[in-house]
């Protein structure tokens, strides 16, 4: 497992942008598929996006396609989530997660074995 720490959450107006970061400890980051999930109050945690260990493969939830972009820098042990054209419905706690890359991509929270503590994103209308 890796230790994950998210940062970059903030209060932003609708239409604005934010970039979240997730820093990982340990030497195994480059072997991990990384994902971002989010959880709004009273709702289940939902998949947002995922990226393969070398960044060559990504996938997104329909709700964020064309607005969000995931990327990673293995030299810095960091994965990023660029969020543009934010909407009030994007308000949630955002979590990054990791799983062994050899298992392939995953879209369910229980498929990931390492999680950060989350960072709050609030989008005002």
C-alpha positions as CSV (number, residue, x, y, z in Angstrom):
1,X,0.0,0.0,0.0
2,X,0.9,3.6,-0.4
3,X,0.1,6.6,1.8
4,X,-1.9,9.2,0.0
5,X,-2.4,12.9,0.8
6,X,-4.8,15.1,-1.2
7,X,-4.6,18.9,-1.4
8,X,-6.0,21.7,-3.5
9,X,-9.7,21.7,-2.4
10,X,-11.3,25.1,-2.1
11,X,-14.5,27.2,-2.4
12,X,-14.9,28.3,-6.1
13,X,-17.7,29.9,-8.1
14,X,-19.5,28.0,-10.8
15,X,-17.6,28.0,-14.0
16,X,-14.3,28.2,-12.2
17,X,-11.3,25.8,-12.1
18,X,-9.3,24.0,-9.5
19,X,-6.4,21.6,-9.6
20,X,-6.3,18.9,-7.0
21,X,-3.1,17.0,-6.1
22,X,-2.5,13.7,-4.5
23,X,1.0,13.0,-3.2
24,X,2.0,9.4,-2.5
25,X,4.7,8.1,-0.2
26,X,6.8,5.0,-1.0
27,X,8.5,3.6,-4.0
28,X,5.6,1.7,-5.5
29,X,3.6,4.7,-6.8
30,X,4.7,4.1,-10.4
31,X,3.3,0.6,-10.2
32,X,-0.2,1.8,-9.2
33,X,-3.3,2.6,-11.1
34,X,-4.7,5.8,-9.5
35,X,-8.2,6.9,-9.2
36,X,-10.2,9.9,-8.0
37,X,-13.6,9.5,-6.3
38,X,-15.9,11.9,-4.7
39,X,-18.6,11.9,-2.1
40,X,-21.3,14.5,-1.6
41,X,-23.3,14.7,1.6
42,X,-25.9,12.0,1.9
43,X,-24.6,10.2,-1.2
44,X,-22.4,7.2,-1.9
45,X,-18.8,7.6,-3.0
46,X,-18.7,7.7,-6.8
47,X,-16.0,7.2,-9.4
48,X,-14.6,10.3,-11.1
49,X,-11.6,9.2,-13.1
50,X,-8.7,6.8,-13.3
51,X,-5.2,6.6,-14.8
52,X,-2.9,3.7,-15.5
53,X,0.6,3.5,-14.0
54,X,2.3,5.1,-17.0
55,X,-0.5,7.6,-17.8
56,X,-1.2,6.0,-21.1
57,X,-4.8,5.0,-20.3
58,X,-7.4,7.2,-18.6
59,X,-11.2,7.0,-18.2
60,X,-13.8,9.3,-16.8
61,X,-17.3,9.3,-15.4
62,X,-19.8,10.7,-18.0
63,X,-20.6,13.6,-15.6
64,X,-17.1,15.0,-15.8
65,X,-16.0,14.1,-19.4
66,X,-14.7,17.1,-21.2
67,X,-14.4,19.1,-18.0
68,X,-11.9,17.2,-15.8
69,X,-8.5,15.8,-16.7
70,X,-6.3,13.4,-14.7
71,X,-2.6,13.3,-15.0
72,X,0.4,12.0,-13.1
73,X,4.1,12.7,-12.5
74,X,5.8,9.5,-11.4
75,X,9.0,11.3,-10.7
76,X,7.1,13.4,-8.1
77,X,4.9,10.6,-6.9
78,X,1.9,12.8,-7.6
79,X,-1.4,12.5,-9.4
80,X,-3.4,15.5,-10.4
81,X,-7.1,16.3,-11.1
82,X,-7.6,19.4,-13.2
83,X,-11.2,20.5,-12.9
84,X,-12.7,23.1,-15.3
85,X,-16.1,24.5,-15.8
86,X,-17.1,23.5,-12.3
87,X,-20.8,23.1,-11.4
88,X,-22.5,23.2,-8.0
89,X,-23.2,19.5,-8.4
90,X,-19.4,18.9,-8.4
91,X,-19.4,19.9,-4.7
92,X,-18.0,16.9,-2.7
93,X,-15.1,15.6,-0.8
94,X,-12.6,14.3,-3.4
95,X,-10.5,11.3,-2.6
96,X,-7.6,9.8,-4.4
97,X,-7.1,6.0,-4.4
98,X,-4.5,3.5,-5.5
99,X,-4.5,-0.2,-6.6
100,X,-2.0,-2.4,-8.2
101,X,-1.8,-1.7,-11.9
102,X,-1.6,-5.3,-13.0
103,X,-5.2,-5.7,-11.9
104,X,-6.3,-3.3,-14.6
105,X,-8.6,-0.3,-14.3
106,X,-11.4,-0.2,-11.8
107,X,-14.5,1.9,-11.2
108,X,-15.7,0.7,-7.8
109,X,-14.4,2.1,-4.6
110,X,-13.9,-1.4,-3.1
111,X,-11.4,-2.2,-5.8
112,X,-8.9,0.2,-4.4
113,X,-6.8,-0.6,-1.4
114,X,-5.2,2.7,-0.5
115,X,-7.0,6.0,0.1
116,X,-6.3,9.5,1.1
117,X,-8.2,11.5,3.7
118,X,-10.0,13.6,1.2
119,X,-10.1,17.3,0.2
120,X,-13.3,19.4,0.1
121,X,-14.4,21.1,-3.1
122,X,-17.3,23.5,-2.9
123,X,-18.8,25.1,-5.9
124,X,-21.1,28.0,-5.3
125,X,-23.8,29.1,-7.8
